Amino acid sequence: RLTISEAVLELRGAVQDVRAMAGGRLPQILVDDGLGAAVRAFVQPVRARIGTLDLSPDLAIRRPVASVEACAYYVVGEAVNNAIKHAGCDRIDVTVSLHDDSVVVRVSDDGSGGADVRLGSGLRGLTERVHAHGGLLVVSEGEENGTLVEAVLPCGR
């Protein structure tokens, strides 16, 4: 019962975060603790499906501007949600790395593939958001199967 109660609380928190994002508000953990902590918290309720979670330790030290952090967070959120909702995947790998002049987000899954930026509003809106930040979003078939979503965002520092 304790494990179920904890899972329910975590899922409720995740739902609140998604509702906040839909309303234009950012999760407080993103504002306070940055992208790495926010991504870690976001994937926690679906941890069983997360194969690799690779977050650059530099994200806590050299934080990009808030709008870039938010955009990268939205990329992770949309890609993970799509993988779970549409791809029928068993495994999702998430990597967020910080380079001298950019934040790179990679989310891949082992699902059915077929994601298309032209269909639906989620990936199309995400593409527009990334482009508005001067970045690039690529959605492609994964190396073995599934889908790869990759965004490169200028740091804005």
Secondary structure, 3 states (H helix, E strand, C coil): CHHHHHHHHHHHHHHHHHHHHHCCCCCHHHHHHCHHHHHHHHHHHHHHHEEEEEECHHHHCCCCCHHHHHHHHHHHHHHHHHHHHHCCCCCEEEEEEECCCEEEEEEEECCCCCCCCCCCCHHHHHHHHHHHCCCEEEEEECCCCCEEEEEEEECCC
